Amino acid sequence: MSTFKGEITDLSFKGFGVTKDPDGMSVFVQGGWPGDVGRFRITERKKRYSFAVIEELFTPSPTRVEADCKYHGYNEMSCGGCPWMMIDYPEQIRAKEQIVESQLSRHNLMNDDLDLRAMITSKSLTGYRNRVKVRTDGKDLGFYSHGSKTFVPVDDCIVLNQSLRNKLKELKPTLSKFKSSLEKVDTVALEIDDSTPIEAVNPKRSNSFRQANPGQNERMKTWLQGCFSGDGQSKKDVLELFSGSGNLTKVLVEKKFQKILCFDDDKRAISNLNRSFAGKAQGYVANLFSSLKGVEDYSEALNSNILLVDPPRAGYALLSMLVSKMPNLEKIIYISCDISTFCRDVSKIQQGGWKIRVVQPIDMFPQTPHIEVMAVIER
């Protein structure tokens, strides 16, 4: 497709560089960064915008650095897992903070009382991940190239912790055992974390959700602890949605709330939660996306004073409906791994008299455009 010369002037909230083609149409450039001047090749055209890749850089942005990984890049032979690895970390943080503020403003969520805090940065820029979904063709391990089904074999991944890197090396000589799963497909996915025994790895194994950056997970829990100051917790009830195995439930238990009711659709996770917090928190299995029925079946849940919600990237579209059925609700704590769905959900409850008091961004995934936010919302 056609190429053109231009300058990257902005970033989209998904982390693409933004420029204009000769006709004035917006173009989203994979791997582009504000300050880049170069030649860009259109890869896909839409009615109102296009996507492109960098054909040649004439003047790179001054914030660019040399990527530490040999698999970093934007062609079909690069894994695409760390698209911001070529940018200085302080600049990554500045960009993420700007995206958060821009998205809040765009959805009319900024207010005079809002405490929009600086990003909690990650102390580790590589070696931080404790879990990974890797693919195999029965011979190699690897990933799909960004936005494609092109399999890219890799020998190592530097964002994984050392235990996981070692597991990948141990796993590679055993990959032929997965060939029976490859009769109708080219590759299969393998979910591995740093506690998974090598002999237990197989395409049918699905691990319960776990925060991938343990250092940042501890900082998240420290922030959550600070949301509950004073001695009033012993008379308050908490409803926690998307609790998983109880990562954040532990904070609630330590704060000694009167009642803690937890819901998730993962039976194994809820079983683990009930085993860990027997008598201190109670977990229930429910499909939280299909309807409110799973929560409404327990009327005491709707009488809770505090709602803690930590959904996947799809957000929680039923939030406003749930909040309208909770007459005693005083505070919502929303932890989000997608700024756009967070803004969508909070915009709806803001119309019902709720207001964001605190937004705390946290960088769970350095070297990527991924943004997480933690928010306190009150009437």
C-alpha positions as CSV (number, residue, x, y, z in Angstrom):
1,M,0.0,0.0,0.0
2,S,1.0,3.7,-0.3
3,T,3.7,5.4,1.8
4,F,4.0,9.0,2.8
5,K,6.3,11.2,4.8
6,G,5.1,12.7,8.1
7,E,5.7,13.4,11.8
8,I,4.2,11.7,14.8
9,T,2.5,14.3,16.9
10,D,0.5,12.4,19.5
11,L,-0.3,9.0,21.0
12,S,-3.7,7.2,20.9
13,F,-5.0,5.8,24.1
14,K,-4.1,2.3,22.7
15,G,-0.4,3.4,22.4
16,F,-0.1,4.0,18.6
17,G,1.7,7.0,17.2
18,V,-0.7,9.5,15.6
19,T,0.0,11.4,12.4
20,K,-1.9,12.7,9.3
21,D,-1.6,11.4,5.7
22,P,-1.4,13.9,2.8
23,D,-5.2,14.0,2.7
24,G,-5.5,15.0,6.3
25,M,-6.8,11.7,7.5
26,S,-5.6,10.4,10.9
27,V,-3.1,7.5,10.7
28,F,-2.2,5.3,13.7
29,V,1.4,4.1,13.4
30,Q,2.5,1.0,15.2
31,G,5.8,1.8,16.9
32,G,5.5,5.5,16.3
33,W,6.3,8.0,19.0
34,P,5.8,11.8,19.2
35,G,8.8,13.5,17.7
36,D,9.4,10.8,15.1
37,V,9.8,12.1,11.5
38,G,9.8,9.4,8.8
39,R,8.2,7.5,6.0
40,F,5.1,5.5,7.0
41,R,3.5,2.6,5.0
42,I,-0.3,2.2,5.2
43,T,-1.3,-1.3,6.1
44,E,-5.0,-0.9,6.5
45,R,-7.5,1.7,5.5
46,K,-10.8,2.5,7.3
47,K,-13.4,5.2,6.4
48,R,-12.1,7.8,8.8
49,Y,-8.6,6.6,9.6
50,S,-5.8,4.2,8.6
51,F,-3.1,2.1,10.3
52,A,0.5,2.2,9.3
53,V,4.0,0.9,10.1
54,I,7.3,2.7,10.0
55,E,9.0,2.3,6.7
56,E,12.0,4.6,7.5
57,L,12.8,7.0,10.3
58,F,14.5,10.2,9.2
59,T,14.6,11.8,12.7
60,P,13.8,9.6,15.6
61,S,12.2,10.9,18.8
62,P,14.8,12.0,21.3
63,T,13.1,9.7,23.9
64,R,14.0,6.6,21.9
65,V,16.4,4.1,23.4
66,E,17.9,0.8,22.2
67,A,15.5,-2.1,22.9
68,D,17.1,-4.8,25.1
69,C,15.2,-7.7,23.4
70,K,16.2,-9.2,20.0
71,Y,12.6,-10.0,19.3
72,H,11.4,-6.4,19.7
73,G,10.1,-4.8,16.5
74,Y,7.0,-4.4,14.3
75,N,7.4,-6.8,11.5
76,E,6.1,-10.4,11.2
77,M,9.2,-11.8,12.8
78,S,9.0,-9.8,16.0
79,C,6.8,-11.0,18.9
80,G,5.1,-7.6,19.6
81,G,4.8,-8.3,23.3
82,C,6.7,-5.2,24.5
83,P,5.8,-2.5,21.9
84,W,7.2,0.4,24.1
85,M,10.6,-1.2,24.9
86,M,12.2,1.3,22.5
87,I,11.2,4.3,24.7
88,D,12.9,5.7,27.8
89,Y,10.9,4.6,30.9
90,P,10.2,8.1,32.3
91,E,8.7,9.0,28.9
92,Q,6.6,5.8,29.0
93,I,5.2,7.0,32.4
94,R,4.6,10.5,31.2
95,A,2.7,9.2,28.2
96,K,0.5,6.9,30.4
97,E,-0.3,9.7,32.8
98,Q,-1.3,11.9,29.9
99,I,-3.5,9.1,28.4
100,V,-5.3,8.7,31.8
101,E,-6.0,12.4,32.1
102,S,-7.1,12.7,28.5
103,Q,-9.6,9.8,28.8
104,L,-11.0,11.1,32.1
105,S,-11.5,14.6,30.5
106,R,-13.0,13.1,27.3
107,H,-15.7,11.3,29.4
108,N,-16.4,14.3,31.6
109,L,-15.0,12.6,34.7
110,M,-12.7,15.3,35.8
111,N,-14.0,17.4,38.7
112,D,-12.6,20.0,41.2
113,D,-12.5,17.5,44.0
114,L,-10.7,14.8,42.0
115,D,-7.3,13.7,43.4
116,L,-5.5,12.5,40.2
117,R,-2.3,11.0,41.4
118,A,1.1,10.4,39.8
119,M,1.7,6.9,38.4
120,I,3.0,4.2,40.8
121,T,6.0,3.1,38.7
122,S,7.5,-0.4,38.6
123,K,10.8,-1.0,40.2
124,S,11.5,-3.8,37.7
125,L,11.4,-3.1,33.9
126,T,12.3,-6.6,32.9
127,G,12.1,-9.9,34.8
128,Y,8.9,-9.0,36.5
129,R,6.3,-11.4,35.0
130,N,5.4,-14.5,37.0
131,R,3.0,-16.0,34.3
132,V,2.8,-16.2,30.6
133,K,0.7,-17.7,27.8
134,V,3.1,-19.1,25.2
135,R,2.4,-21.0,22.0
136,T,4.0,-24.1,20.5
137,D,4.0,-25.8,17.1
138,G,5.4,-29.0,18.6
139,K,8.9,-28.0,17.9
140,D,9.4,-24.4,19.2
141,L,8.0,-22.1,21.8
142,G,6.9,-18.6,20.8
143,F,4.2,-16.0,20.4
144,Y,1.9,-14.6,17.7
145,S,3.3,-11.5,16.0
146,H,1.3,-8.4,17.0
147,G,-2.1,-8.3,15.3
148,S,-1.6,-11.5,13.3
149,K,-1.5,-15.3,13.5
150,T,2.1,-15.5,12.4
151,F,4.0,-17.7,14.9
152,V,7.3,-16.2,16.0
153,P,9.6,-18.8,17.8
154,V,11.6,-17.4,20.7
155,D,14.4,-18.9,22.8
156,D,13.9,-16.5,25.7
157,C,11.8,-13.7,27.1
158,I,13.4,-11.1,29.3
159,V,10.2,-9.8,30.9
160,L,9.7,-13.1,32.6
161,N,11.2,-13.8,36.0
162,Q,14.1,-16.2,36.1
163,S,12.0,-19.1,37.3
164,L,9.7,-18.9,34.2
165,R,12.7,-18.4,31.9
166,N,14.2,-21.6,33.2
167,K,10.9,-23.4,32.8
168,L,10.7,-22.4,29.1
169,K,14.2,-23.9,28.6
170,E,13.2,-27.1,30.4
171,L,9.9,-27.3,28.4
172,K,11.4,-27.0,24.9
173,P,12.9,-30.6,24.7
174,T,9.5,-32.0,25.7
175,L,7.3,-30.2,23.0
176,S,6.9,-33.2,20.8
177,K,4.4,-34.6,23.3
178,F,1.9,-31.9,22.2
179,K,1.8,-33.0,18.6
180,S,-1.5,-34.9,19.1
181,S,-3.1,-31.5,19.9
182,L,-1.9,-30.1,16.6
183,E,-3.8,-32.2,14.2
184,K,-6.2,-29.4,13.1
185,V,-4.2,-26.3,14.2
186,D,-0.8,-24.9,13.6
187,T,-0.1,-24.0,17.2
188,V,-1.6,-24.5,20.7
189,A,-1.4,-22.2,23.7
190,L,0.2,-23.2,27.0
191,E,-0.5,-21.3,30.2
192,I,2.5,-21.4,32.6
193,D,3.3,-19.6,35.8
194,D,6.3,-19.9,38.1
195,S,4.6,-22.4,40.3
196,T,3.4,-24.8,37.4
197,P,5.4,-28.0,37.4
198,I,6.8,-28.8,33.9
199,E,5.0,-32.2,33.8
200,A,1.6,-30.4,34.4
201,V,1.9,-28.1,31.4
202,N,-0.6,-29.0,28.7
203,P,-3.0,-27.2,26.3
204,K,-6.0,-28.1,28.4
205,R,-4.7,-26.6,31.6
206,S,-6.1,-23.2,32.4
207,N,-4.7,-21.4,35.5
208,S,-6.8,-19.2,37.7
209,F,-6.1,-15.5,37.3
210,R,-3.1,-14.1,39.1
211,Q,-1.6,-10.6,38.9
212,A,1.5,-11.0,36.7
213,N,3.7,-8.3,38.4
214,P,4.1,-9.3,42.0
215,G,6.0,-6.2,43.1
216,Q,3.2,-3.9,41.7
217,N,0.6,-6.2,43.1
218,E,1.9,-5.6,46.6
219,R,1.8,-1.8,45.9
220,M,-1.8,-2.2,44.8
221,K,-2.7,-3.9,48.1
222,T,-0.9,-1.2,50.1
223,W,-3.0,1.4,48.2
224,L,-6.2,-0.5,49.0
225,Q,-5.3,-0.7,52.7
226,G,-5.1,3.1,52.7
227,C,-8.6,3.4,51.4
228,F,-9.9,2.1,54.8
229,S,-8.5,4.4,57.4
230,G,-10.1,4.7,60.9
231,D,-11.9,2.2,63.0
232,G,-15.3,2.0,61.3
233,Q,-14.7,-1.2,59.3
234,S,-16.0,-3.6,62.0
235,K,-19.5,-2.3,61.4
236,K,-19.3,-2.3,57.5
237,D,-20.2,-5.0,55.0
238,V,-18.2,-5.4,51.8
239,L,-19.2,-6.9,48.4
240,E,-16.3,-7.9,46.3
241,L,-16.8,-8.8,42.6
242,F,-14.2,-10.6,40.4
243,S,-12.4,-11.7,43.6
244,G,-10.5,-14.6,42.1
245,S,-8.7,-16.6,44.7
246,G,-8.7,-13.7,47.2
247,N,-5.7,-11.5,46.2
248,L,-7.5,-8.4,47.4
249,T,-9.8,-10.2,49.8
250,K,-6.7,-10.6,52.1
251,V,-6.7,-6.8,52.6
252,L,-10.4,-6.8,53.5
253,V,-9.9,-9.6,56.0
254,E,-7.0,-7.8,57.6
255,K,-9.2,-4.7,57.9
256,K,-11.7,-6.8,59.9
257,F,-14.9,-5.8,58.1
258,Q,-18.1,-7.1,59.6
259,K,-19.0,-9.2,56.5
260,I,-17.1,-9.9,53.3
261,L,-19.0,-11.5,50.4
262,C,-17.0,-12.4,47.3
263,F,-18.1,-13.4,43.8
264,D,-16.3,-14.8,40.8
265,D,-17.1,-17.2,37.9
266,D,-14.0,-19.3,38.5
267,K,-15.1,-22.3,40.7
268,R,-11.5,-23.3,41.5
269,A,-10.6,-19.8,42.5
270,I,-13.6,-19.5,44.8
271,S,-12.8,-22.8,46.3
272,N,-9.3,-21.6,47.1
273,L,-10.7,-18.3,48.5
274,N,-13.1,-20.2,50.9
275,R,-10.3,-22.5,52.0
276,S,-7.9,-19.5,52.7
277,F,-10.4,-17.3,54.5
278,A,-12.8,-19.8,56.1
279,G,-15.0,-17.9,58.6
280,K,-13.6,-14.5,57.6
281,A,-14.9,-14.1,54.0
282,Q,-17.4,-16.1,52.0
283,G,-17.1,-16.8,48.3
284,Y,-19.8,-17.6,45.8
285,V,-19.6,-18.7,42.1
286,A,-21.6,-16.5,39.7
287,N,-21.5,-15.4,36.1
288,L,-21.1,-11.6,36.7
289,F,-21.5,-10.6,33.0
290,S,-24.8,-12.3,32.1
291,S,-27.0,-10.7,34.7
292,L,-27.2,-9.6,38.4
293,K,-29.0,-12.8,39.4
294,G,-25.9,-14.4,40.9
295,V,-25.5,-11.5,43.3
296,E,-29.2,-10.9,43.8
297,D,-29.7,-14.5,45.0
298,Y,-27.9,-13.3,48.2
299,S,-30.0,-10.4,49.3
300,E,-27.4,-9.6,52.0
301,A,-24.9,-8.7,49.3
302,L,-27.1,-5.9,48.0
303,N,-27.1,-4.4,51.6
304,S,-23.3,-3.9,51.6
305,N,-21.8,-0.6,52.4
306,I,-18.7,-0.9,50.2
307,L,-18.3,-2.3,46.7
308,L,-14.9,-3.5,45.5
309,V,-14.9,-4.4,41.8
310,D,-11.8,-5.6,39.8
311,P,-13.1,-6.8,36.4
312,P,-11.1,-8.0,33.4
313,R,-10.5,-5.6,30.4
314,A,-14.1,-5.8,29.3
315,G,-15.0,-3.8,32.4
316,Y,-18.3,-4.3,34.2
317,A,-21.2,-3.0,32.1
318,L,-23.7,-3.9,34.8
319,L,-22.1,-1.7,37.4
320,S,-24.7,1.1,37.2
321,M,-27.6,-1.4,37.5
322,L,-26.0,-3.1,40.5
323,V,-25.3,0.3,42.3
324,S,-29.0,1.3,41.8
325,K,-30.0,-1.8,43.8
326,M,-27.7,-1.2,46.8
327,P,-29.4,1.3,49.1
328,N,-26.7,1.3,51.8
329,L,-23.8,1.7,49.4
330,E,-21.3,4.5,50.5
331,K,-18.1,3.8,48.6
332,I,-17.1,2.1,45.4
333,I,-13.5,1.0,44.8
334,Y,-13.0,0.2,41.1
335,I,-9.7,-1.3,40.0
336,S,-9.4,-1.4,36.3
337,C,-7.0,-2.8,33.7
338,D,-8.6,-0.8,30.8
339,I,-9.0,2.9,31.0
340,S,-11.6,3.1,28.3
341,T,-14.0,0.6,29.9
342,F,-13.4,2.1,33.3
343,C,-14.5,5.5,31.9
344,R,-17.5,4.0,30.3
345,D,-18.7,2.3,33.5
346,V,-18.1,5.2,35.8
347,S,-19.7,7.7,33.4
348,K,-23.0,5.8,33.9
349,I,-23.0,5.8,37.7
350,Q,-21.8,9.5,37.7
351,Q,-25.3,10.3,36.3
352,G,-26.7,8.8,39.5
353,G,-24.9,11.2,41.8
354,W,-21.6,9.4,42.3
355,K,-18.3,11.2,41.9
356,I,-14.7,10.0,41.5
357,R,-12.6,11.2,44.5
358,V,-9.3,9.5,43.8
359,V,-7.7,8.0,40.7
360,Q,-4.4,6.3,41.2
361,P,-2.7,4.9,38.0
362,I,-0.3,2.0,38.5
363,D,2.2,0.6,35.9
364,M,1.6,-3.1,36.0
365,F,3.3,-3.8,32.6
366,P,6.4,-1.7,31.8
367,Q,7.4,-1.6,28.1
368,T,3.7,-1.8,27.0
369,P,0.9,0.8,26.6
370,H,-1.2,-1.2,29.2
371,I,-2.6,1.1,31.9
372,E,-4.2,0.2,35.2
373,V,-6.1,2.6,37.4
374,M,-7.5,2.3,40.9
375,A,-10.3,4.7,41.9
376,V,-12.3,5.7,44.9
377,I,-15.9,6.8,44.0
378,E,-18.3,8.2,46.5
379,R,-21.7,9.9,46.5
